[in-house]
Amino acid sequence: MDGKLKIKISIADRVYPLTVEPSQEEGLRSASKKIDAMIKQFEENYAVRDKQDVLAMCALQFASQVEQKQLDNAIDGEDTIERIKKLNLLLDQYLEN
């Protein structure tokens, strides 16, 4: 446990004690604030009273954001590969002349 911090993170009015690397603390606190803000937004916009349902919706939204970024990156990667292939073709044609 050398160099680790003991912190308390609050999510949905519950406190979770954690032992983390110092480099993780800021990210965890930021994530906790984002989750609480999203909980508040769901509770205000959808009149959901059960914290479990709200937390499930938060998890779904965060997971879908990660998945969408991965899909976007895959599409960008395919586009980049196509551009490289076209450049290689142009280079081959140039070198042949």
DRENVEX-385114 format. One record per residue: x negated, y negated, z of N, C-alpha, C, CB in turn; residue in one letter. Coordinates in pm, 1 decimal. Each point is the difference from the previous one (the first is absolute). Glycine has a CB too. Example, Ala and Ser with C-alpha at 12.3 -4.5 7.8 and 13.67 -1.06 7.14 Angstrom:
BEGIN
+----------+----------+----------+----------+----------+----------+----------+----------+----------+----------+----------+----------+------+
!       nx !       ny !       nz !      cax !      cay !      caz !       cx !       cy !       cz !      cbx !      cby !      cbz ! type !
+----------+----------+----------+----------+----------+----------+----------+----------+----------+----------+----------+----------+------+
!  -1319.0 !    569.0 !    780.0 !     89.0 !   -119.0 !      0.0 !    -90.0 !   -120.0 !      0.0 !    189.2 !    117.3 !    124.6 !    a !
!   -154.2 !   -222.3 !   -196.6 !    -82.0 !   -119.0 !      6.0 !     77.0 !   -109.0 !     73.0 !   -118.4 !     62.8 !   -214.5 !    s !
+----------+----------+----------+----------+----------+----------+----------+----------+----------+----------+----------+----------+------+
REM end
This chain:
BEGIN
+----------+----------+----------+----------+----------+----------+----------+----------+----------+----------+----------+----------+------+
!       nx !       ny !       nz !      cax !      cay !      caz !       cx !       cy !       cz !      cbx !      cby !      cbz ! type !
+----------+----------+----------+----------+----------+----------+----------+----------+----------+----------+----------+----------+------+
!    -82.0 !    118.1 !      0.0 !     82.0 !   -118.1 !      0.0 !    -87.0 !   -125.4 !      0.0 !    180.6 !    126.1 !    119.8 !    m !
!   -302.3 !   -114.4 !   -156.0 !    -96.4 !   -107.7 !     -1.8 !     38.9 !   -108.5 !    -99.6 !   -176.1 !    162.3 !     67.0 !    d !
!    190.4 !   -287.6 !    -19.7 !     29.0 !   -111.0 !    -88.2 !    145.3 !    -13.8 !    -40.2 !   -226.3 !     26.1 !    -79.8 !    g !
!    314.4 !     55.2 !    132.6 !    141.0 !     -7.4 !    -37.9 !     74.7 !    -94.0 !     94.6 !    -10.2 !    234.8 !    -93.1 !    k !
!    119.1 !   -290.1 !     40.4 !     83.4 !    -90.6 !     78.2 !    130.5 !     67.6 !     39.4 !   -102.1 !   -196.1 !   -117.9 !    l !
!    149.0 !    161.5 !    235.0 !    133.1 !     43.9 !     42.1 !     91.6 !   -119.6 !    -19.7 !    -89.8 !    171.5 !    170.5 !    k !
!    188.6 !   -153.4 !   -257.7 !     93.8 !   -108.6 !    -28.0 !    142.6 !     51.1 !     17.1 !   -163.9 !   -107.8 !   -160.4 !    i !
!    255.6 !     12.1 !    166.4 !    141.6 !     34.6 !      6.4 !     68.3 !    -67.2 !   -118.0 !     -3.5 !     23.2 !    254.6 !    k !
!     75.1 !     57.8 !   -331.8 !     72.5 !    -48.3 !   -117.4 !    148.9 !     13.5 !     29.4 !   -189.2 !     66.0 !   -159.5 !    i !
!    263.4 !   -171.6 !    131.1 !    144.4 !      1.9 !     20.8 !     70.1 !     13.1 !   -134.9 !    -22.8 !   -141.0 !    209.4 !    s !
!    109.8 !    242.3 !   -218.0 !     82.1 !     21.3 !   -119.5 !    140.9 !     32.5 !     46.7 !   -198.8 !     82.5 !   -137.9 !    i !
!    295.6 !   -156.9 !     88.3 !    141.4 !     23.2 !     31.7 !     24.0 !      2.7 !    151.1 !     23.4 !    129.0 !   -213.7 !    a !
!    -80.9 !   -227.3 !    281.8 !     17.5 !    -15.6 !    144.8 !    -56.3 !    115.4 !     81.5 !    201.5 !   -130.7 !    -50.0 !    d !
!   -294.0 !    204.2 !     -7.1 !    -70.4 !    105.5 !     73.8 !   -148.2 !    -27.0 !     -8.8 !    182.2 !    168.8 !    -46.6 !    r !
!   -252.9 !   -138.3 !    152.3 !   -144.1 !    -23.5 !      5.4 !    -72.4 !    132.7 !    -15.7 !     31.8 !   -202.3 !    148.6 !    v !
!   -131.6 !    201.5 !   -237.7 !    -78.9 !    118.7 !    -28.1 !   -145.8 !    -27.4 !     32.0 !    162.1 !     71.0 !   -178.8 !    y !
!   -217.0 !     -3.0 !    281.0 !   -141.9 !    -17.2 !     29.3 !    -83.2 !     79.9 !   -101.5 !     51.1 !    -34.7 !    247.4 !    p !
!   -153.5 !    -28.9 !   -300.8 !    -85.1 !     64.2 !    -99.5 !   -146.1 !    -22.7 !     34.7 !    176.9 !    -30.5 !   -176.1 !    l !
!   -260.4 !    123.1 !    134.6 !   -144.2 !    -16.3 !      8.3 !    -50.9 !     -3.7 !   -143.2 !    -17.2 !    119.3 !    227.1 !    t !
!    -42.5 !   -233.4 !   -264.2 !    -36.0 !    -22.3 !   -139.5 !   -140.9 !    -55.8 !    -13.4 !    240.3 !    -38.5 !    -52.0 !    v !
!   -291.7 !     47.7 !    -68.9 !   -125.6 !    -66.2 !    -33.0 !     25.8 !   -150.6 !     -3.8 !    -83.7 !    202.2 !   -133.1 !    e !
!    -11.8 !   -283.6 !    174.1 !     20.3 !   -145.6 !     -4.6 !     39.2 !    -50.5 !   -138.8 !   -165.3 !    -20.4 !    183.9 !    p !
!    115.7 !     83.4 !   -287.7 !     31.0 !    -42.9 !   -136.7 !    145.5 !     27.0 !    -38.9 !   -237.9 !     42.9 !    -59.1 !    s !
!    306.1 !     41.9 !    133.9 !    139.6 !     34.0 !    -29.6 !    100.2 !    -89.6 !     71.8 !    -73.9 !    233.2 !    -34.7 !    q !
!     29.2 !   -302.4 !    137.8 !     93.9 !    -73.3 !     85.5 !     81.9 !   -103.9 !    -77.4 !   -157.7 !     35.3 !    189.5 !    e !
!     94.0 !   -118.2 !   -266.0 !     72.1 !   -106.0 !    -71.1 !    103.8 !     57.8 !    -96.1 !   -202.3 !   -146.6 !     19.2 !    e !
!    165.3 !    251.4 !    -92.1 !     92.9 !     62.5 !    -93.1 !    119.4 !     60.3 !     70.2 !   -189.4 !     45.3 !   -150.3 !    g !
!    167.1 !     18.7 !    263.2 !    110.4 !     60.1 !     75.2 !     93.7 !   -106.0 !     56.3 !   -148.0 !    192.5 !     57.1 !    l !
!     92.2 !   -299.9 !     -6.1 !     84.8 !   -106.8 !     53.8 !     80.9 !    -66.7 !   -112.0 !   -167.1 !    -38.6 !    185.6 !    r !
!    104.2 !     19.3 !   -299.3 !     70.1 !    -58.2 !   -114.9 !    112.2 !     92.2 !    -47.5 !   -210.9 !   -119.4 !    -67.7 !    s !
!    182.3 !    248.7 !     59.2 !    101.2 !     97.5 !    -42.1 !    117.3 !      1.1 !     97.9 !   -179.2 !    140.1 !   -108.6 !    a !
!    148.9 !   -147.4 !    237.1 !    104.7 !     -2.3 !    101.9 !     91.3 !   -120.5 !    -19.1 !   -152.9 !    118.7 !    159.6 !    s !
!     94.6 !   -234.3 !   -187.4 !     80.1 !   -121.3 !    -21.8 !     85.9 !     13.8 !   -125.4 !   -177.2 !   -137.8 !    113.6 !    k !
!    121.8 !    196.4 !   -219.0 !     76.6 !     19.2 !   -123.4 !    117.3 !     95.0 !     21.4 !   -207.8 !    -41.6 !   -132.3 !    k !
!    184.2 !    147.7 !    209.0 !    107.1 !     95.3 !     28.9 !    110.8 !    -68.7 !     78.9 !   -165.4 !    190.6 !     -0.8 !    i !
!    127.9 !   -266.5 !    103.7 !    101.8 !    -68.0 !     80.4 !     77.8 !   -102.2 !    -82.8 !   -142.8 !     33.2 !    203.0 !    d !
!     74.0 !   -103.6 !   -293.6 !     70.0 !    -95.9 !    -86.8 !     96.8 !     72.4 !    -92.9 !   -198.0 !   -154.8 !     10.2 !    a !
!    156.2 !    270.3 !    -61.8 !     86.5 !     77.2 !    -88.8 !    119.5 !     55.5 !     77.2 !   -198.5 !     59.0 !   -143.7 !    m !
!    176.4 !    -15.1 !    265.9 !    109.5 !     48.4 !     85.1 !    103.5 !   -110.7 !     18.7 !   -157.6 !    158.7 !    119.4 !    i !
!    108.6 !   -278.2 !    -87.5 !     90.1 !   -113.8 !     20.4 !     79.2 !    -29.1 !   -127.5 !   -158.8 !    -96.2 !    170.7 !    k !
!     91.5 !    101.7 !   -284.2 !     66.9 !    -26.0 !   -127.6 !    108.7 !    104.0 !    -27.5 !   -211.1 !   -104.9 !    -87.2 !    q !
!    179.6 !    232.4 !    108.5 !    100.8 !    105.3 !    -21.1 !    118.2 !    -17.5 !     94.8 !   -180.9 !    156.9 !    -75.2 !    f !
!    152.1 !   -187.0 !    201.6 !    107.9 !    -15.7 !     98.0 !     90.2 !   -119.0 !    -34.7 !   -148.9 !    101.0 !    175.8 !    e !
!     90.0 !   -208.7 !   -227.1 !     79.3 !   -118.5 !    -34.7 !     79.7 !     20.4 !   -129.1 !   -171.1 !   -142.3 !    114.9 !    e !
!    108.7 !    205.1 !   -213.5 !     62.9 !     10.9 !   -131.5 !     96.1 !    117.5 !    -13.8 !   -201.4 !   -106.2 !    -90.5 !    n !
!    179.9 !    212.3 !    166.9 !     79.5 !    120.1 !    -19.7 !     78.3 !     43.5 !    122.4 !   -166.2 !     66.9 !   -165.2 !    y !
!    163.0 !   -144.1 !    270.8 !     74.8 !     30.3 !    122.2 !    -22.0 !    142.5 !     47.9 !    169.5 !   -165.8 !    -70.4 !    a !
!   -294.8 !    209.9 !     63.6 !    -36.5 !    133.6 !     48.6 !    -33.7 !    -12.1 !    147.8 !    -87.3 !     72.7 !   -229.0 !    v !
!    145.4 !     12.2 !    308.2 !    -21.8 !     -7.8 !    144.4 !    -96.4 !    106.9 !     51.6 !    228.3 !    -94.6 !     20.4 !    r !
!   -236.9 !    205.5 !    -86.9 !    -83.6 !    110.8 !     46.1 !   -145.3 !    -24.6 !    -41.9 !    196.9 !    160.2 !    -15.1 !    d !
!   -285.4 !   -171.7 !    113.3 !   -141.9 !    -26.9 !    -28.2 !    -61.9 !    109.2 !    -87.5 !    -16.8 !   -121.4 !    218.9 !    k !
!     60.3 !    244.1 !   -201.0 !    -53.0 !    110.8 !    -79.9 !     28.2 !    -22.9 !   -148.3 !     32.8 !    157.1 !    194.2 !    q !
!     88.4 !   -200.9 !   -225.7 !     34.8 !    -27.3 !   -139.4 !    -82.7 !   -115.6 !    -55.2 !    232.3 !     84.1 !     42.6 !    d !
!   -248.6 !   -187.3 !     37.9 !    -78.2 !   -115.6 !    -43.1 !   -145.1 !     40.1 !    -22.7 !    153.8 !   -153.6 !    126.3 !    v !
!   -209.6 !    230.8 !    -35.3 !   -138.8 !     44.6 !    -15.1 !    -16.5 !     90.3 !   -122.2 !    -29.7 !    -16.3 !    248.5 !    l !
!    128.9 !     99.4 !   -275.3 !     -5.8 !     85.3 !   -119.1 !      0.3 !    -84.7 !   -126.6 !    118.0 !    183.4 !    124.8 !    a !
!    -36.8 !   -287.9 !   -126.6 !      3.7 !    -88.6 !   -116.0 !   -131.4 !    -75.9 !    -15.6 !    247.9 !    -22.6 !     27.7 !    m !
!   -308.7 !    -17.8 !     82.0 !   -131.4 !    -65.3 !     -4.8 !   -104.0 !     95.8 !    -57.1 !     61.2 !   -144.0 !    198.1 !    c !
!    -61.0 !    266.1 !   -149.9 !    -95.1 !     99.9 !    -49.4 !     18.9 !     23.3 !   -149.4 !     -2.9 !    109.1 !    226.0 !    a !
!    127.8 !   -100.2 !   -267.8 !     29.1 !     19.8 !   -142.0 !    -49.4 !   -117.9 !    -82.9 !    199.7 !    138.0 !     61.4 !    l !
!   -177.0 !   -258.9 !    -13.5 !    -43.7 !   -117.3 !    -75.4 !   -152.3 !     -6.0 !     -9.5 !    206.1 !   -121.9 !     74.3 !    q !
!   -276.0 !    144.4 !     36.7 !   -145.8 !     -1.4 !     -4.2 !    -54.1 !    110.6 !    -90.5 !     -3.0 !    -95.7 !    231.5 !    f !
!     59.6 !    215.4 !   -221.4 !    -44.8 !    111.6 !    -83.5 !     25.4 !    -27.5 !   -147.9 !     45.0 !    156.8 !    189.7 !    a !
!     69.9 !   -216.3 !   -220.4 !     30.2 !    -28.7 !   -140.2 !    -93.7 !   -106.9 !    -55.3 !    239.7 !     62.2 !     40.1 !    s !
!   -281.0 !   -157.5 !     43.3 !    -97.2 !   -100.7 !    -44.0 !   -133.9 !     64.6 !    -33.0 !    115.1 !   -172.2 !    141.1 !    q !
!   -158.2 !    265.2 !    -58.1 !   -126.3 !     70.9 !    -25.9 !      9.9 !     81.2 !   -128.6 !    -46.2 !     11.4 !    247.4 !    v !
!    156.6 !     60.3 !   -262.9 !     18.7 !     81.1 !   -120.9 !      4.0 !    -86.9 !   -124.8 !    124.6 !    169.1 !    135.1 !    e !
!    -55.6 !   -282.7 !   -127.2 !      9.5 !    -88.3 !   -115.9 !   -137.1 !    -54.6 !    -38.2 !    233.8 !    -60.9 !     66.7 !    q !
!   -315.0 !     26.0 !     33.1 !   -135.8 !    -47.6 !    -28.6 !    -81.9 !    108.2 !    -68.1 !     12.1 !   -153.5 !    196.9 !    k !
!      3.1 !    277.7 !   -152.1 !    -72.5 !    110.2 !    -62.8 !     45.5 !     19.5 !   -144.2 !    -26.0 !    110.1 !    223.9 !    q !
!    155.8 !   -120.1 !   -246.5 !     51.5 !     13.0 !   -137.0 !    -49.5 !   -115.0 !    -87.6 !    203.9 !    118.8 !     88.0 !    l !
!   -201.9 !   -240.3 !    -33.9 !    -48.5 !   -115.9 !    -74.8 !   -147.2 !     15.8 !    -34.5 !    169.1 !   -144.6 !    114.6 !    d !
!   -247.3 !    193.8 !    -18.3 !   -143.7 !     20.7 !    -24.6 !    -22.3 !    107.8 !   -105.1 !    -50.0 !    -69.4 !    235.6 !    n !
!    131.4 !    173.9 !   -233.9 !    -13.1 !    106.8 !    -99.4 !     30.4 !    -54.2 !   -138.8 !     63.5 !    172.3 !    172.2 !    a !
!     38.8 !   -254.7 !   -181.8 !     35.3 !    -58.9 !   -129.2 !   -112.1 !    -91.7 !    -46.8 !    245.6 !     13.7 !     56.1 !    i !
!   -298.9 !    -97.5 !     34.7 !   -111.3 !    -87.5 !    -35.5 !   -120.5 !     82.0 !    -43.8 !     83.3 !   -172.6 !    161.8 !    d !
!   -106.7 !    285.5 !    -95.0 !   -112.5 !     86.4 !    -35.2 !     16.0 !     57.7 !   -139.7 !    -30.1 !     54.9 !    241.1 !    g !
!    151.1 !    -13.8 !   -274.5 !     25.6 !     54.3 !   -133.8 !    -20.9 !   -107.9 !   -105.9 !    164.5 !    165.0 !     96.6 !    e !
!   -120.7 !   -286.2 !    -68.1 !    -17.7 !   -111.7 !    -92.7 !   -148.8 !    -28.6 !    -19.9 !    221.7 !    -97.6 !     71.9 !    d !
!   -296.8 !    101.0 !     35.0 !   -143.7 !    -24.2 !     -7.6 !    -68.7 !    107.8 !    -83.7 !      7.6 !   -112.8 !    224.6 !    t !
!     30.5 !    237.0 !   -205.3 !    -58.5 !    109.7 !    -77.4 !     29.6 !    -18.6 !   -148.0 !     24.1 !    154.8 !    196.8 !    i !
!     97.1 !   -195.7 !   -229.7 !     35.2 !    -23.4 !   -141.0 !    -84.4 !   -112.2 !    -59.2 !    234.1 !     78.1 !     45.5 !    e !
!   -255.8 !   -183.6 !     30.4 !    -83.3 !   -110.3 !    -48.6 !   -144.3 !     45.2 !    -21.8 !    148.2 !   -162.6 !    120.6 !    r !
!   -197.6 !    243.1 !    -29.1 !   -137.6 !     51.5 !    -14.8 !    -11.4 !     88.3 !   -123.9 !    -31.0 !     -8.4 !    249.9 !    i !
!    130.9 !     91.0 !   -273.3 !     -1.4 !     84.7 !   -120.0 !     -2.0 !    -85.0 !   -126.3 !    124.1 !    178.6 !    124.8 !    k !
!    -45.4 !   -285.8 !   -127.4 !      2.9 !    -89.0 !   -116.5 !   -134.6 !    -69.1 !    -18.8 !    246.3 !    -35.7 !     33.8 !    k !
!   -306.5 !     -7.8 !     76.8 !   -131.8 !    -62.6 !     -8.4 !   -105.1 !     98.2 !    -51.0 !     63.7 !   -152.8 !    187.5 !    l !
!    -56.7 !    276.4 !   -138.5 !    -93.6 !    103.0 !    -47.8 !     16.6 !     24.0 !   -149.2 !      4.2 !    107.5 !    225.9 !    n !
!    118.8 !   -104.7 !   -271.2 !     27.2 !     19.3 !   -142.0 !    -57.7 !   -116.3 !    -81.6 !    209.6 !    129.3 !     57.1 !    l !
!   -188.4 !   -250.1 !    -10.3 !    -55.9 !   -117.8 !    -68.7 !   -152.2 !      3.2 !     -2.1 !    200.0 !   -132.1 !     69.7 !    l !
!   -259.2 !    170.8 !     42.1 !   -146.2 !     11.3 !      6.0 !    -50.7 !    106.5 !    -96.8 !      5.2 !    -73.5 !    240.1 !    l !
!     61.7 !    188.7 !   -243.4 !    -39.8 !    106.8 !    -93.6 !      7.2 !    -50.2 !   -144.2 !     83.4 !    175.5 !    161.9 !    d !
!     25.5 !   -243.6 !   -192.8 !     15.2 !    -52.3 !   -136.5 !   -108.1 !   -102.3 !    -32.2 !    246.8 !     39.1 !     14.0 !    q !
!   -279.1 !   -123.9 !     80.5 !   -103.2 !   -101.1 !    -20.6 !   -137.0 !     65.4 !    -19.9 !    133.0 !   -162.5 !    139.1 !    y !
!   -163.4 !    260.2 !    -55.7 !   -130.3 !     66.6 !     -5.6 !    -16.5 !     81.4 !   -128.6 !     -1.4 !      9.5 !    250.3 !    l !
!    110.8 !     38.8 !   -304.6 !     -7.4 !     77.5 !   -124.7 !    -34.0 !    -89.0 !   -118.1 !    166.1 !    161.4 !     92.0 !    e !
!   -134.9 !   -288.8 !    -83.7 !    -26.5 !    -93.2 !   -111.4 !   -133.5 !    -60.4 !      8.1 !    234.2 !    -47.9 !    -12.7 !    n !
+----------+----------+----------+----------+----------+----------+----------+----------+----------+----------+----------+----------+------+
REM end
